[in-house]
Every structure is written in structure tokens, then in C-alpha cells.
Amino acid sequence: MVLTIVGLGLADLEDITLKGLKAIQKADFVYLEIYTSMLIDSSKQELESFYQKSIIDADRISIEEQNQTMLNQSIDKNVVLLVAGDPLSATTHSDLCLEAIERGIQLKVIHNASILNAVAICGLQLYRFGETVSIPFFEMNWKPDSFFTKIMQNQRQNLHTLCLLDIKVKERSVENLMANKLIFEPPRCVEIHRSCHKLRFMNVATAIGQLLSVATPDFGKD
């Protein structure tokens, strides 16, 4: 039938578009992507109650490595994948779209607001933003610094930089990842607006600390 990727918007269950809500109501299976982003003001249980639909969690493994179940269901069923923000802001979802197209599966994308445009609420002009960067959590033996290089490049061109901060949901250690073992780190519980989420957010202080740790004396001189 059809695979529909629905953007949920920025904050809570009321941000969904009317078109997105209709797609959910017609769906045979509804998945909720839970690792690139999330709604901070609504829990999965609240979404299920609002949509009157059972929702299946879709983690990184489900979307990137084991997405055949979702795609196979889309051959003769209506399948909806819910994504916080806009569906195509993350390359992961673009890859899923391409795979669906290659398999001849009908695909629909229902857009919504994203932090990529909502950042204008800060008073900064969207036209003056350079390349967006992601700042990952540093690990003991893994401290990538490419984000800093991109921030410097934007700064040299007098452009703002939108920094997307890391979240940890269902993660494997570097050792288990390299060994391709499906062994996950113990969940961490963070309370957000009365809901307990098994994840870890990077806060601004951590992001600044990591940025300063890789900064060079040349930053800000151009």
C-alpha cells in the first residue's frame, strides 16, 4: 500500500498537521522513531491516547539495519513512521525513503516544523546561517572535532551556526559496535515534563565544554 513518514513538529502531540493525523488514522502499523529526536512535551503513551493507535518504538537498529520489516509491511499495508520535527531533516530518513523507492513501495512524506527553521525565533535571519553541525558526546577513546572546523568556517564567513546536541537513547558501546554485538548500554532515565525517558540529553554546558576543549588559538581572529 504505502509508507508514510509523518513529521510531528517541535513540542507536543498537538503540533501534528491535519494531513498527518489523517494518515495515522488510516494506518495499519504506526512506528515512532525515537533516536534522532523526540517530542519533549509528550510521551509515547500520550500519543497513543491522542491518536487512538498502538505505537511501535523504532530505534536506530530498526531504522538503519532492520528496516525490512517496516518496508515489507508497506507492500500491502498502510505503514506510518512518526518523526519529531520534519521527516527529512535527518539523513537516516532520506535513506529509508530511497530504499522504499528502489523497492517500488509507494512513499508519502508529510512535512512539519523543524528546529532548522524554528531557530528564527531567536531573532537571527535564516539566510545568515551556515552549515548545521552536530555535537556528539565525547567518549574515552572517541572525541571527533569536525564540528569545530565547520563552526570556524561559518564564523569566517560571518554566518551563524546551528548546533544540534547529542542524545543517547539505546546505544551500544564502541567495543560492541565494532564487534557487531546487539548488546546495549544500561538505560539512563531523564524526567521531562512528568514523563520518564530512557535517554541522556547533552546540555549546553557540556556542548560548550567540549567545544572549548578542541578550540584553537586562531578561533575568532578572522
N, C-alpha and C positions, 0 to 999 in steps of 0.2 A: 504494500500500500504506500506508506510514506513515512520518512523520518523527518521530524520537525524539531529544529533546535530553537528554543524559546528563550529570549532574554528576559530576566526578571527585574531589571532595573537596579537601583542602588541600595535601597534600605530594607523595605519590608514587603509583605505579601500584596499590599495594595498598589505597588508600583507596576504590576504587570499590565500589559496592554489588553484591550478587549479582544484583539485578534489572537493574542497568546492564550488568553483564558478559554476561548472557544476551542483552540487546538487541544488543550488539556482535557476539556470535557468530552472530546471525541476520541481520546486516546485509549488504546488497549493496555499500553505499558507506559509508565511515566518514570523517568530516571532524573535524579538530582546530582549534578556534578558538584563535588564537594572539596576539590583541592586547588583549583586555580584562584578561586574567590568564593565568597559566601555572603548571604544577606545577614547583616549584623543585628537586625531588629526582629527577625522571625526565625523560629525553629522549624525543623522538618515536620514536627507534629502539628504546628500551627498551619503550615502549608497544606498538609493532608486534610485538616479540618476545613480549611477555606475552600479548597478545590474539590473536596469530597472524592478524593482519589488516593489510593495507596501509592506511595512513592518509594522507589528503589534507590539506595545510595550508589553512586558511580564514582569510584576513586580513580587515582592515576592508573592503576593496573587495568581497571575496567575500560577506561577510555583509550589508553595508548597501546596496551598489549593484548587485551582480551575483549576487544570490541566486536568480535564476530557474533556474539550472542545478540547484541543490540541490532546489528546490521541484518542478521538472519531473520529476526523478528519483523523487521521493517519490510520484508518481501511481501508478506500477506497480512500484516497488522499495522495499525497506526501507533507509532512509537514517538514519544516526546522526550527530549533531553532538555532539562531546565538548567540554565546557566545564569549566575549572578552577573549583573551588568549587561553588556552586549555580547551576543554569541560569538562574534568573530574577533573579539579583542585579543584572544589567546590563540597562538598558532596551533595548539592541540586540537581545537575545534575545527580549524581550517583543514587540518589533516584528515579529520573524520569526514568532513564534507567531501573532500577529494576522493576518499576511499568509497564513499557511498555512490558518487557519480561514476567512478570506474566500474562499479558492480551493477550499474544500471538501476539503482534504487532511487525512487523519487525523493527529492530533498526540498525542504522548505526551511527558510531562516526568517524568524520574526525578531526584528531588532528592538532595542530598548536603550535607555540612557546608560552611559558608561562614565567611569571616572575620567576617561580620556577627554570627554567634553565638559563634564560637570566641574572640572577643576577651574573653569572660568569664574565660578562663584568667588574665587579669591580676588577677583578684580584684575587678573592678568589676561591679556589678549591671547586667544588660542593660536593666532598666527605667529606669535612670538615664541612658541615652544619648539625646541629642537627634538632630537631623538629621545624617546622614553627609555628609561633604564629600570632594570630590576636589581634590587639589592638582596642577595641571598644571605641566610645565616652562615657565618663562618664556622667551620668545623676545625678540629685539632690539626688535621693534615690537608685541609682544603679551604683556601682563602682566595677565591678569584677576585681580581681587581679591575676587570674590564669595564665595570660600571663607572669607575672613577675616570678612566680615559675618555669615555663618552661625555661625562659631565664637563670635563675640561674642554672638549671640542665644542660643546654647546656654548660654554662660557666665552670662549674666544670669538664666537660669532654673535655675542650679546643676545643669546637665546636662553629662555628658561628651560629647566629640566624637570619633568615629572618623574619622581622616583616611586616605583612600586615596591612595597616592602614585603618580605617573605612571610609565608605562613607554613606551619608544619601540621599536617593532618594525619596521614597514615604513611609513615616514612620507614624506609629501610636504611640500615647503617651502610657506610661506604663498603665495608667488607662483604655484607650480604648482597649488596647491589652488584659488586664485581663478580661474586660467585653465583649470581642469578638465583639467589635463595629467597623465597617468599616468606621471610621472617621479618616481622615489623617491630619497630621500637615501641616501648610501652606508651600508651596514650597519655597526653597531658590534658587536664581539664581546665578550661578557662570559662568563667561565668560572664556572659554578655547579655544584658537586659533579661535577666531571670532564666536564661537558657544556658545549660552546661554543654559546651562544645569541646570535644576531644581534639584540641589543637593548640598550637602556640603561635601567637602573633609576634612579629617583630615590632617593637615600638620605636618612636622617633629617636629616643636617646641611644638605643642600640645601633640604629642606622647611622647616626652622626658619629658615634664612636668608631664604627667600622670604617666610615669614610675618612675620618682623621687618621686612622691607623695606616692607611695606604696613601695619604696625601703626600705630595712632594713640595719642596720649597717654591717651585715655579707656579704653583696654583694661584690664580688671582692676579698675576703680574701683567698679563697681556691686556 
